[in-house]
């Protein structure tokens, strides 16, 4: 990874951590969040990429 990639990864990781914390503060149980993340990780591993069907505007 290049420095630009490292910076983008850090920014995305920070945004993701913020989103997770907000979900938890809004009352979403931690086990639900873990299950959701595992399901998405399994799909990404199965496809080898993030499926385009996950785009919210399609």
C-alpha distance matrix in Angstrom:
0.0 3.8 6.7 7.9 5.6 6.4 9.9 10.3 9.7 12.0 14.5 14.7 15.2 17.8 19.5 19.6 21.1 23.6 24.6 25.2 27.3 29.2 30.0 31.2 33.3 34.8 36.1 33.8 34.2 31.2 32.0 31.8 28.4 27.2 28.9 27.4 23.8 24.7 26.2 23.3 20.9 23.5 23.7 19.9 20.0 23.2 22.1 18.5 17.6 18.9 22.4 23.5 26.7 25.2 25.3 28.1 29.6 30.5
3.8 0.0 3.8 5.3 5.0 6.2 8.6 9.8 10.4 12.2 14.2 15.2 16.2 18.2 19.9 20.7 22.2 24.2 25.5 26.5 28.3 30.1 31.2 32.6 34.4 35.9 37.5 35.5 36.1 33.3 34.4 34.1 30.5 29.7 31.6 29.8 26.4 27.6 29.1 26.0 23.9 26.7 26.6 22.9 23.3 26.4 25.0 21.5 20.2 21.2 24.6 25.1 28.5 26.9 26.5 29.1 30.3 31.5
6.7 3.8 0.0 3.8 5.4 4.9 6.1 8.6 9.7 10.4 12.2 14.1 15.0 16.4 18.3 19.7 20.8 22.5 24.2 25.4 26.8 28.6 30.1 31.4 32.8 34.5 36.3 34.7 35.5 32.7 34.2 34.0 30.2 29.7 31.9 30.2 26.7 28.4 30.0 26.9 25.1 28.2 28.2 24.6 25.4 28.7 27.3 24.0 22.4 22.8 26.3 26.6 29.8 27.9 27.2 29.5 30.7 32.3
7.9 5.3 3.8 0.0 3.8 5.4 5.1 6.2 8.5 9.8 10.6 12.2 14.0 15.4 16.5 18.1 19.9 21.2 22.5 24.2 25.8 27.0 28.6 30.3 31.6 32.9 35.0 33.3 34.4 31.9 33.4 32.8 29.1 29.0 31.0 28.8 25.6 27.6 28.8 25.5 24.1 27.3 26.9 23.3 24.6 27.6 25.9 22.8 20.7 20.8 24.0 23.9 27.1 25.2 24.2 26.4 27.4 29.1
5.6 5.0 5.4 3.8 0.0 3.8 5.4 5.0 6.0 8.5 9.8 10.4 11.9 14.1 15.2 16.1 18.0 19.8 20.8 22.1 24.0 25.5 26.6 28.3 30.0 31.2 33.0 31.0 31.9 29.3 30.5 30.0 26.3 25.9 27.8 25.7 22.4 24.1 25.4 22.1 20.5 23.6 23.3 19.7 20.8 23.9 22.4 19.3 17.3 17.5 20.9 21.3 24.5 22.6 22.0 24.4 25.8 27.2
6.4 6.2 4.9 5.4 3.8 0.0 3.8 5.5 5.1 6.1 8.6 9.9 10.3 12.2 14.2 15.1 16.2 18.3 19.8 20.8 22.3 24.2 25.6 26.8 28.4 30.1 31.7 29.9 30.6 27.8 29.3 29.1 25.4 24.8 27.1 25.4 21.9 23.7 25.5 22.5 20.7 23.9 24.2 20.7 21.6 25.1 24.0 20.9 19.2 19.3 22.9 23.6 26.5 24.3 24.0 26.1 27.8 29.4
9.9 8.6 6.1 5.1 5.4 3.8 0.0 3.8 5.4 5.1 6.1 8.6 9.8 10.6 12.3 14.1 15.3 16.6 18.4 19.9 21.1 22.6 24.4 25.8 27.0 28.6 30.6 29.2 30.3 27.7 29.6 29.2 25.4 25.4 27.8 25.8 22.6 24.9 26.5 23.4 22.2 25.7 25.7 22.4 23.8 27.1 25.9 23.1 20.9 20.4 23.8 24.0 26.7 24.2 23.5 25.1 26.7 28.7
10.3 9.8 8.6 6.2 5.0 5.5 3.8 0.0 3.8 5.5 5.1 6.1 8.5 9.9 10.6 12.1 14.1 15.4 16.4 18.2 19.9 21.1 22.5 24.3 25.7 26.9 28.9 27.2 28.5 26.2 27.9 27.1 23.3 23.6 25.6 23.2 20.3 22.6 23.9 20.6 19.7 23.1 22.7 19.5 21.3 24.4 22.9 20.4 17.8 17.0 20.2 20.3 23.0 20.5 19.7 21.4 23.0 24.9
9.7 10.4 9.7 8.5 6.0 5.1 5.4 3.8 0.0 3.8 5.5 5.1 5.9 8.5 9.8 10.3 12.0 14.1 15.1 16.2 18.1 19.8 20.8 22.3 24.1 25.5 27.1 25.2 26.1 23.5 24.9 24.4 20.7 20.5 22.7 20.7 17.4 19.5 21.2 18.1 16.8 20.3 20.4 17.2 18.7 22.0 21.0 18.4 16.3 15.6 19.2 19.9 22.5 19.8 19.7 21.5 23.6 25.3
12.0 12.2 10.4 9.8 8.5 6.1 5.1 5.5 3.8 0.0 3.8 5.5 5.1 6.1 8.6 9.8 10.5 12.3 14.2 15.2 16.4 18.3 19.9 21.1 22.4 24.2 26.0 24.5 25.4 22.8 24.7 24.5 20.8 20.7 23.4 21.6 18.5 20.8 22.8 20.1 18.8 22.5 23.0 20.1 21.5 25.0 24.3 21.8 19.7 18.8 22.3 23.0 25.2 22.3 22.1 23.4 25.6 27.7
14.5 14.2 12.2 10.6 9.8 8.6 6.1 5.1 5.5 3.8 0.0 3.8 5.5 5.2 6.2 8.6 9.9 10.7 12.4 14.3 15.5 16.6 18.5 20.1 21.1 22.6 24.8 23.5 25.0 22.8 24.9 24.3 20.5 21.2 23.6 21.4 18.7 21.6 23.1 20.1 19.6 23.3 23.3 20.6 22.6 25.8 24.8 22.7 20.1 18.5 21.7 21.8 23.9 20.9 20.1 21.1 23.0 25.4
14.7 15.2 14.1 12.2 10.4 9.9 8.6 6.1 5.1 5.5 3.8 0.0 3.8 5.4 5.0 6.0 8.5 9.8 10.4 12.2 14.1 15.2 16.4 18.3 19.8 20.9 22.9 21.1 22.5 20.4 22.2 21.3 17.5 18.2 20.4 18.0 15.3 18.2 19.5 16.4 16.1 19.8 19.6 17.0 19.3 22.3 21.3 19.5 16.8 15.1 18.2 18.5 20.4 17.3 16.9 18.0 20.3 22.4
15.2 16.2 15.0 14.0 11.9 10.3 9.8 8.5 5.9 5.1 5.5 3.8 0.0 3.8 5.5 5.0 6.1 8.5 9.8 10.4 12.2 14.1 15.3 16.5 18.2 19.8 21.4 19.6 20.5 18.0 19.9 19.5 15.7 15.9 18.6 16.7 13.8 16.5 18.4 15.9 15.1 18.9 19.4 17.1 18.8 22.1 21.8 19.9 17.8 16.3 19.6 20.6 22.2 18.9 19.1 20.2 22.9 24.9
17.8 18.2 16.4 15.4 14.1 12.2 10.6 9.9 8.5 6.1 5.2 5.4 3.8 0.0 3.8 5.4 5.1 6.2 8.6 9.9 10.6 12.3 14.3 15.4 16.4 18.3 20.3 19.2 20.4 18.2 20.7 20.3 16.6 17.4 20.3 18.5 16.0 19.0 21.0 18.6 18.3 22.1 22.6 20.5 22.4 25.6 25.2 23.6 21.2 19.4 22.5 23.1 24.5 21.0 20.9 21.3 23.9 26.3
19.5 19.9 18.3 16.5 15.2 14.2 12.3 10.6 9.8 8.6 6.2 5.0 5.5 3.8 0.0 3.8 5.5 5.1 6.2 8.7 9.9 10.5 12.4 14.3 15.3 16.4 18.8 17.6 19.4 17.7 20.2 19.1 15.5 17.0 19.4 17.1 15.1 18.5 19.9 17.3 17.7 21.4 21.4 19.5 22.0 24.9 24.2 22.9 20.2 17.8 20.5 20.7 21.8 18.3 17.8 17.9 20.4 23.0
19.6 20.7 19.7 18.1 16.1 15.1 14.1 12.1 10.3 9.8 8.6 6.0 5.0 5.4 3.8 0.0 3.8 5.3 5.0 6.2 8.6 9.8 10.6 12.4 14.2 15.2 16.9 15.2 16.6 14.6 16.8 15.8 12.0 13.3 15.7 13.5 11.3 14.7 16.2 13.9 14.3 18.0 18.2 16.7 19.0 21.9 21.6 20.6 18.1 15.8 18.4 19.2 20.0 16.4 16.7 17.0 20.0 22.2
21.1 22.2 20.8 19.9 18.0 16.2 15.3 14.1 12.0 10.5 9.9 8.5 6.1 5.1 5.5 3.8 0.0 3.8 5.4 5.1 6.1 8.6 9.9 10.6 12.2 14.2 15.6 14.3 15.3 13.1 15.7 15.5 11.8 12.9 15.9 14.4 12.3 15.6 17.7 16.0 16.0 19.7 20.5 19.2 21.1 24.1 24.3 23.2 21.2 19.0 21.8 22.8 23.5 19.8 20.3 20.4 23.5 25.7
23.6 24.2 22.5 21.2 19.8 18.3 16.6 15.4 14.1 12.3 10.7 9.8 8.5 6.2 5.1 5.3 3.8 0.0 3.8 5.5 5.1 6.1 8.6 9.9 10.4 12.2 14.4 13.9 15.6 14.2 17.2 16.6 13.2 15.1 18.0 16.1 14.7 18.3 19.9 18.2 18.8 22.4 22.9 21.7 24.0 26.8 26.7 25.8 23.4 20.9 23.3 23.8 24.3 20.5 20.5 19.9 22.8 25.4
24.6 25.5 24.2 22.5 20.8 19.8 18.4 16.4 15.1 14.2 12.4 10.4 9.8 8.6 6.2 5.0 5.4 3.8 0.0 3.8 5.5 5.1 6.2 8.7 9.8 10.5 12.7 11.5 13.7 12.7 15.4 14.0 10.8 13.2 15.5 13.3 12.4 16.2 17.3 15.5 16.8 20.2 20.4 19.6 22.2 24.6 24.5 24.1 21.6 18.7 20.7 21.1 21.2 17.4 17.5 16.7 19.8 22.3
25.2 26.5 25.4 24.2 22.1 20.8 19.9 18.2 16.2 15.2 14.3 12.2 10.4 9.9 8.7 6.2 5.1 5.5 3.8 0.0 3.8 5.4 5.1 6.3 8.7 9.9 11.0 9.3 10.7 9.2 11.9 11.1 7.7 10.0 12.7 11.1 10.3 13.8 15.4 14.3 15.3 18.6 19.3 18.9 21.1 23.6 24.0 23.7 21.7 19.1 21.2 22.3 22.1 18.3 19.2 18.7 22.1 24.2
27.3 28.3 26.8 25.8 24.0 22.3 21.1 19.9 18.1 16.4 15.5 14.1 12.2 10.6 9.9 8.6 6.1 5.1 5.5 3.8 0.0 3.8 5.4 5.1 6.1 8.6 10.0 9.7 11.0 9.8 13.3 13.0 10.2 12.4 15.4 14.4 13.7 17.0 18.9 18.1 18.9 22.1 23.1 22.6 24.7 27.3 27.8 27.3 25.4 22.8 24.9 25.9 25.7 21.9 22.5 21.7 24.9 27.3
29.2 30.1 28.6 27.0 25.5 24.2 22.6 21.1 19.8 18.3 16.6 15.2 14.1 12.3 10.5 9.8 8.6 6.1 5.1 5.4 3.8 0.0 3.8 5.4 5.0 6.1 8.7 9.0 11.5 11.5 14.8 13.7 11.3 14.3 16.7 15.1 15.1 18.7 19.8 18.9 20.4 23.5 23.9 23.7 26.2 28.4 28.6 28.5 26.2 23.2 24.9 25.4 24.9 21.1 21.4 19.9 22.9 25.6
30.0 31.2 30.1 28.6 26.6 25.6 24.4 22.5 20.8 19.9 18.5 16.4 15.3 14.3 12.4 10.6 9.9 8.6 6.2 5.1 5.4 3.8 0.0 3.8 5.5 5.0 6.6 5.6 8.4 8.9 11.8 10.2 8.2 11.6 13.5 12.0 12.7 16.1 17.0 16.5 18.3 21.1 21.5 21.8 24.3 26.2 26.6 26.9 24.8 21.8 23.2 23.9 23.0 19.3 20.1 18.6 21.9 24.1
31.2 32.6 31.4 30.3 28.3 26.8 25.8 24.3 22.3 21.1 20.1 18.3 16.5 15.4 14.3 12.4 10.6 9.9 8.7 6.3 5.1 5.4 3.8 0.0 3.8 5.3 5.2 5.0 6.5 6.6 10.2 9.7 8.2 11.1 13.5 13.0 13.6 16.5 18.0 18.1 19.5 22.1 23.1 23.5 25.5 27.6 28.5 28.7 26.9 24.2 25.8 26.9 26.0 22.4 23.4 22.2 25.6 27.6
33.3 34.4 32.8 31.6 30.0 28.4 27.0 25.7 24.1 22.4 21.1 19.8 18.2 16.4 15.3 14.2 12.2 10.4 9.8 8.7 6.1 5.0 5.5 3.8 0.0 3.8 5.3 7.3 9.3 10.1 13.7 13.2 12.0 14.9 17.2 16.5 17.2 20.2 21.6 21.5 23.0 25.7 26.6 26.8 29.0 31.1 31.8 31.9 29.9 27.1 28.6 29.3 28.5 24.8 25.4 23.7 26.8 29.3
34.8 35.9 34.5 32.9 31.2 30.1 28.6 26.9 25.5 24.2 22.6 20.9 19.8 18.3 16.4 15.2 14.2 12.2 10.5 9.9 8.6 6.1 5.0 5.3 3.8 0.0 3.8 5.9 9.1 11.0 14.0 12.6 11.9 15.3 17.0 15.9 17.2 20.3 21.0 21.0 23.0 25.5 25.9 26.5 29.0 30.7 31.2 31.7 29.6 26.5 27.6 28.0 26.8 23.2 23.7 21.7 24.7 27.1
36.1 37.5 36.3 35.0 33.0 31.7 30.6 28.9 27.1 26.0 24.8 22.9 21.4 20.3 18.8 16.9 15.6 14.4 12.7 11.0 10.0 8.7 6.6 5.2 5.3 3.8 0.0 3.8 6.0 8.8 11.4 10.4 10.7 13.8 15.2 14.9 16.6 19.2 20.0 20.6 22.6 24.7 25.5 26.5 28.6 30.2 31.1 31.9 30.2 27.2 28.2 29.1 27.6 24.1 25.2 23.3 26.6 28.6
33.8 35.5 34.7 33.3 31.0 29.9 29.2 27.2 25.2 24.5 23.5 21.1 19.6 19.2 17.6 15.2 14.3 13.9 11.5 9.3 9.7 9.0 5.6 5.0 7.3 5.9 3.8 0.0 3.8 6.4 8.5 6.8 7.2 10.5 11.6 11.1 13.1 15.6 16.3 17.0 19.1 21.0 21.8 23.0 25.1 26.5 27.5 28.4 26.8 23.9 24.9 26.0 24.5 21.1 22.6 21.0 24.5 26.1
34.2 36.1 35.5 34.4 31.9 30.6 30.3 28.5 26.1 25.4 25.0 22.5 20.5 20.4 19.4 16.6 15.3 15.6 13.7 10.7 11.0 11.5 8.4 6.5 9.3 9.1 6.0 3.8 0.0 3.8 5.4 5.3 6.6 8.9 10.1 10.9 12.7 14.5 15.7 17.1 18.7 20.3 21.7 23.1 24.6 26.1 27.6 28.4 27.3 24.9 26.0 27.6 26.1 22.8 24.8 23.6 27.2 28.6
31.2 33.3 32.7 31.9 29.3 27.8 27.7 26.2 23.5 22.8 22.8 20.4 18.0 18.2 17.7 14.6 13.1 14.2 12.7 9.2 9.8 11.5 8.9 6.6 10.1 11.0 8.8 6.4 3.8 0.0 3.8 5.4 5.1 6.2 8.6 9.8 10.6 12.3 14.2 15.5 16.4 18.3 20.1 21.1 22.3 24.2 25.9 26.3 25.4 23.3 24.8 26.8 25.8 22.4 24.5 23.8 27.6 28.9
32.0 34.4 34.2 33.4 30.5 29.3 29.6 27.9 24.9 24.7 24.9 22.2 19.9 20.7 20.2 16.8 15.7 17.2 15.4 11.9 13.3 14.8 11.8 10.2 13.7 14.0 11.4 8.5 5.4 3.8 0.0 3.8 5.4 5.0 6.0 8.5 9.8 10.4 12.1 14.2 15.1 16.3 18.4 19.9 20.7 22.3 24.3 25.1 24.6 22.7 24.0 26.3 25.0 22.0 24.5 24.2 27.9 28.8
31.8 34.1 34.0 32.8 30.0 29.1 29.2 27.1 24.4 24.5 24.3 21.3 19.5 20.3 19.1 15.8 15.5 16.6 14.0 11.1 13.0 13.7 10.2 9.7 13.2 12.6 10.4 6.8 5.3 5.4 3.8 0.0 3.8 5.5 5.1 6.1 8.6 9.9 10.5 12.4 14.1 15.3 16.7 18.4 19.9 21.1 22.7 23.8 23.0 20.7 21.6 23.5 22.0 19.0 21.5 20.8 24.6 25.4
28.4 30.5 30.2 29.1 26.3 25.4 25.4 23.3 20.7 20.8 20.5 17.5 15.7 16.6 15.5 12.0 11.8 13.2 10.8 7.7 10.2 11.3 8.2 8.2 12.0 11.9 10.7 7.2 6.6 5.1 5.4 3.8 0.0 3.8 5.4 5.1 6.2 8.6 9.9 10.7 12.2 14.2 15.5 16.5 18.2 19.9 21.3 21.9 20.8 18.4 19.8 21.7 20.7 17.4 19.6 19.2 23.0 24.0
27.2 29.7 29.7 29.0 25.9 24.8 25.4 23.6 20.5 20.7 21.2 18.2 15.9 17.4 17.0 13.3 12.9 15.1 13.2 10.0 12.4 14.3 11.6 11.1 14.9 15.3 13.8 10.5 8.9 6.2 5.0 5.5 3.8 0.0 3.8 5.4 5.2 6.1 8.6 10.0 10.4 12.2 14.3 15.3 16.2 18.2 20.0 20.4 19.9 18.2 19.9 22.3 21.6 18.5 21.1 21.4 25.2 25.9
28.9 31.6 31.9 31.0 27.8 27.1 27.8 25.6 22.7 23.4 23.6 20.4 18.6 20.3 19.4 15.7 15.9 18.0 15.5 12.7 15.4 16.7 13.5 13.5 17.2 17.0 15.2 11.6 10.1 8.6 6.0 5.1 5.4 3.8 0.0 3.8 5.5 5.1 6.1 8.7 9.8 10.5 12.4 14.3 15.2 16.4 18.4 19.5 19.2 17.5 18.5 21.1 19.9 17.2 20.3 20.5 24.3 24.5
27.4 29.8 30.2 28.8 25.7 25.4 25.8 23.2 20.7 21.6 21.4 18.0 16.7 18.5 17.1 13.5 14.4 16.1 13.3 11.1 14.4 15.1 12.0 13.0 16.5 15.9 14.9 11.1 10.9 9.8 8.5 6.1 5.1 5.4 3.8 0.0 3.8 5.5 5.2 6.3 8.6 10.0 10.8 12.4 14.3 15.4 16.8 17.9 16.9 14.7 15.6 17.9 16.6 13.7 16.6 16.7 20.5 20.9
23.8 26.4 26.7 25.6 22.4 21.9 22.6 20.3 17.4 18.5 18.7 15.3 13.8 16.0 15.1 11.3 12.3 14.7 12.4 10.3 13.7 15.1 12.7 13.6 17.2 17.2 16.6 13.1 12.7 10.6 9.8 8.6 6.2 5.2 5.5 3.8 0.0 3.8 5.4 5.2 6.0 8.6 9.9 10.5 12.1 14.1 15.4 15.8 14.9 13.0 14.8 17.3 16.9 13.9 16.6 17.4 21.1 21.7
24.7 27.6 28.4 27.6 24.1 23.7 24.9 22.6 19.5 20.8 21.6 18.2 16.5 19.0 18.5 14.7 15.6 18.3 16.2 13.8 17.0 18.7 16.1 16.5 20.2 20.3 19.2 15.6 14.5 12.3 10.4 9.9 8.6 6.1 5.1 5.5 3.8 0.0 3.8 5.5 5.0 6.1 8.6 9.9 10.4 12.1 14.2 14.8 14.9 13.8 15.4 18.4 18.0 15.6 18.7 19.9 23.6 23.5
26.2 29.1 30.0 28.8 25.4 25.5 26.5 23.9 21.2 22.8 23.1 19.5 18.4 21.0 19.9 16.2 17.7 19.9 17.3 15.4 18.9 19.8 17.0 18.0 21.6 21.0 20.0 16.3 15.7 14.2 12.1 10.5 9.9 8.6 6.1 5.2 5.4 3.8 0.0 3.8 5.4 5.1 6.3 8.7 9.9 10.6 12.4 13.9 13.8 12.4 13.1 16.1 15.1 13.1 16.6 17.7 21.3 20.8
23.3 26.0 26.9 25.5 22.1 22.5 23.4 20.6 18.1 20.1 20.1 16.4 15.9 18.6 17.3 13.9 16.0 18.2 15.5 14.3 18.1 18.9 16.5 18.1 21.5 21.0 20.6 17.0 17.1 15.5 14.2 12.4 10.7 10.0 8.7 6.3 5.2 5.5 3.8 0.0 3.8 5.4 5.1 6.2 8.5 9.8 10.6 11.6 10.7 8.9 10.1 13.0 12.6 10.2 13.5 15.1 18.5 18.3
20.9 23.9 25.1 24.1 20.5 20.7 22.2 19.7 16.8 18.8 19.6 16.1 15.1 18.3 17.7 14.3 16.0 18.8 16.8 15.3 18.9 20.4 18.3 19.5 23.0 23.0 22.6 19.1 18.7 16.4 15.1 14.1 12.2 10.4 9.8 8.6 6.0 5.0 5.4 3.8 0.0 3.8 5.5 5.1 6.1 8.5 10.0 10.0 10.0 9.3 11.5 14.8 15.1 13.0 16.1 18.1 21.4 21.2
23.5 26.7 28.2 27.3 23.6 23.9 25.7 23.1 20.3 22.5 23.3 19.8 18.9 22.1 21.4 18.0 19.7 22.4 20.2 18.6 22.1 23.5 21.1 22.1 25.7 25.5 24.7 21.0 20.3 18.3 16.3 15.3 14.2 12.2 10.5 10.0 8.6 6.1 5.1 5.4 3.8 0.0 3.8 5.5 5.1 6.1 8.6 9.7 10.7 10.6 11.8 15.5 15.4 14.1 17.6 19.7 22.9 22.0
23.7 26.6 28.2 26.9 23.3 24.2 25.7 22.7 20.4 23.0 23.3 19.6 19.4 22.6 21.4 18.2 20.5 22.9 20.4 19.3 23.1 23.9 21.5 23.1 26.6 25.9 25.5 21.8 21.7 20.1 18.4 16.7 15.5 14.3 12.4 10.8 9.9 8.6 6.3 5.1 5.5 3.8 0.0 3.8 5.4 5.0 6.1 8.1 8.4 7.9 8.3 12.0 11.8 10.9 14.5 16.8 19.8 18.6
19.9 22.9 24.6 23.3 19.7 20.7 22.4 19.5 17.2 20.1 20.6 17.0 17.1 20.5 19.5 16.7 19.2 21.7 19.6 18.9 22.6 23.7 21.8 23.5 26.8 26.5 26.5 23.0 23.1 21.1 19.9 18.4 16.5 15.3 14.3 12.4 10.5 9.9 8.7 6.2 5.1 5.5 3.8 0.0 3.8 5.4 5.2 5.5 5.2 5.5 7.4 11.0 12.0 11.0 13.9 16.7 19.5 18.7
20.0 23.3 25.4 24.6 20.8 21.6 23.8 21.3 18.7 21.5 22.6 19.3 18.8 22.4 22.0 19.0 21.1 24.0 22.2 21.1 24.7 26.2 24.3 25.5 29.0 29.0 28.6 25.1 24.6 22.3 20.7 19.9 18.2 16.2 15.2 14.3 12.1 10.4 9.9 8.5 6.1 5.1 5.4 3.8 0.0 3.8 5.6 5.0 7.1 8.8 10.6 14.3 15.4 14.7 17.7 20.5 23.3 22.2
23.2 26.4 28.7 27.6 23.9 25.1 27.1 24.4 22.0 25.0 25.8 22.3 22.1 25.6 24.9 21.9 24.1 26.8 24.6 23.6 27.3 28.4 26.2 27.6 31.1 30.7 30.2 26.5 26.1 24.2 22.3 21.1 19.9 18.2 16.4 15.4 14.1 12.1 10.6 9.8 8.5 6.1 5.0 5.4 3.8 0.0 3.8 5.7 8.1 9.8 10.2 13.9 14.5 14.6 17.8 20.7 23.2 21.6
22.1 25.0 27.3 25.9 22.4 24.0 25.9 22.9 21.0 24.3 24.8 21.3 21.8 25.2 24.2 21.6 24.3 26.7 24.5 24.0 27.8 28.6 26.6 28.5 31.8 31.2 31.1 27.5 27.6 25.9 24.3 22.7 21.3 20.0 18.4 16.8 15.4 14.2 12.4 10.6 10.0 8.6 6.1 5.2 5.6 3.8 0.0 3.8 5.4 7.3 7.3 10.8 11.9 12.5 15.4 18.6 20.7 18.9
18.5 21.5 24.0 22.8 19.3 20.9 23.1 20.4 18.4 21.8 22.7 19.5 19.9 23.6 22.9 20.6 23.2 25.8 24.1 23.7 27.3 28.5 26.9 28.7 31.9 31.7 31.9 28.4 28.4 26.3 25.1 23.8 21.9 20.4 19.5 17.9 15.8 14.8 13.9 11.6 10.0 9.7 8.1 5.5 5.0 5.7 3.8 0.0 3.8 7.2 8.8 12.0 14.0 14.1 16.5 19.9 21.9 20.6
17.6 20.2 22.4 20.7 17.3 19.2 20.9 17.8 16.3 19.7 20.1 16.8 17.8 21.2 20.2 18.1 21.2 23.4 21.6 21.7 25.4 26.2 24.8 26.9 29.9 29.6 30.2 26.8 27.3 25.4 24.6 23.0 20.8 19.9 19.2 16.9 14.9 14.9 13.8 10.7 10.0 10.7 8.4 5.2 7.1 8.1 5.4 3.8 0.0 3.8 6.1 8.8 11.3 11.2 13.1 16.6 18.5 17.5
18.9 21.2 22.8 20.8 17.5 19.3 20.4 17.0 15.6 18.8 18.5 15.1 16.3 19.4 17.8 15.8 19.0 20.9 18.7 19.1 22.8 23.2 21.8 24.2 27.1 26.5 27.2 23.9 24.9 23.3 22.7 20.7 18.4 18.2 17.5 14.7 13.0 13.8 12.4 8.9 9.3 10.6 7.9 5.5 8.8 9.8 7.3 7.2 3.8 0.0 3.8 6.4 8.6 7.6 9.6 12.9 15.1 14.5
22.4 24.6 26.3 24.0 20.9 22.9 23.8 20.2 19.2 22.3 21.7 18.2 19.6 22.5 20.5 18.4 21.8 23.3 20.7 21.2 24.9 24.9 23.2 25.8 28.6 27.6 28.2 24.9 26.0 24.8 24.0 21.6 19.8 19.9 18.5 15.6 14.8 15.4 13.1 10.1 11.5 11.8 8.3 7.4 10.6 10.2 7.3 8.8 6.1 3.8 0.0 3.8 5.3 5.9 8.2 11.6 13.4 11.9
23.5 25.1 26.6 23.9 21.3 23.6 24.0 20.3 19.9 23.0 21.8 18.5 20.6 23.1 20.7 19.2 22.8 23.8 21.1 22.3 25.9 25.4 23.9 26.9 29.3 28.0 29.1 26.0 27.6 26.8 26.3 23.5 21.7 22.3 21.1 17.9 17.3 18.4 16.1 13.0 14.8 15.5 12.0 11.0 14.3 13.9 10.8 12.0 8.8 6.4 3.8 0.0 3.8 5.2 5.8 9.4 10.4 8.8
26.7 28.5 29.8 27.1 24.5 26.5 26.7 23.0 22.5 25.2 23.9 20.4 22.2 24.5 21.8 20.0 23.5 24.3 21.2 22.1 25.7 24.9 23.0 26.0 28.5 26.8 27.6 24.5 26.1 25.8 25.0 22.0 20.7 21.6 19.9 16.6 16.9 18.0 15.1 12.6 15.1 15.4 11.8 12.0 15.4 14.5 11.9 14.0 11.3 8.6 5.3 3.8 0.0 3.8 5.4 8.0 9.4 7.1
25.2 26.9 27.9 25.2 22.6 24.3 24.2 20.5 19.8 22.3 20.9 17.3 18.9 21.0 18.3 16.4 19.8 20.5 17.4 18.3 21.9 21.1 19.3 22.4 24.8 23.2 24.1 21.1 22.8 22.4 22.0 19.0 17.4 18.5 17.2 13.7 13.9 15.6 13.1 10.2 13.0 14.1 10.9 11.0 14.7 14.6 12.5 14.1 11.2 7.6 5.9 5.2 3.8 0.0 3.8 6.1 8.8 8.1
25.3 26.5 27.2 24.2 22.0 24.0 23.5 19.7 19.7 22.1 20.1 16.9 19.1 20.9 17.8 16.7 20.3 20.5 17.5 19.2 22.5 21.4 20.1 23.4 25.4 23.7 25.2 22.6 24.8 24.5 24.5 21.5 19.6 21.1 20.3 16.6 16.6 18.7 16.6 13.5 16.1 17.6 14.5 13.9 17.7 17.8 15.4 16.5 13.1 9.6 8.2 5.8 5.4 3.8 0.0 3.8 5.6 5.9
28.1 29.1 29.5 26.4 24.4 26.1 25.1 21.4 21.5 23.4 21.1 18.0 20.2 21.3 17.9 17.0 20.4 19.9 16.7 18.7 21.7 19.9 18.6 22.2 23.7 21.7 23.3 21.0 23.6 23.8 24.2 20.8 19.2 21.4 20.5 16.7 17.4 19.9 17.7 15.1 18.1 19.7 16.8 16.7 20.5 20.7 18.6 19.9 16.6 12.9 11.6 9.4 8.0 6.1 3.8 0.0 3.8 5.7
29.6 30.3 30.7 27.4 25.8 27.8 26.7 23.0 23.6 25.6 23.0 20.3 22.9 23.9 20.4 20.0 23.5 22.8 19.8 22.1 24.9 22.9 21.9 25.6 26.8 24.7 26.6 24.5 27.2 27.6 27.9 24.6 23.0 25.2 24.3 20.5 21.1 23.6 21.3 18.5 21.4 22.9 19.8 19.5 23.3 23.2 20.7 21.9 18.5 15.1 13.4 10.4 9.4 8.8 5.6 3.8 0.0 3.8
30.5 31.5 32.3 29.1 27.2 29.4 28.7 24.9 25.3 27.7 25.4 22.4 24.9 26.3 23.0 22.2 25.7 25.4 22.3 24.2 27.3 25.6 24.1 27.6 29.3 27.1 28.6 26.1 28.6 28.9 28.8 25.4 24.0 25.9 24.5 20.9 21.7 23.5 20.8 18.3 21.2 22.0 18.6 18.7 22.2 21.6 18.9 20.6 17.5 14.5 11.9 8.8 7.1 8.1 5.9 5.7 3.8 0.0
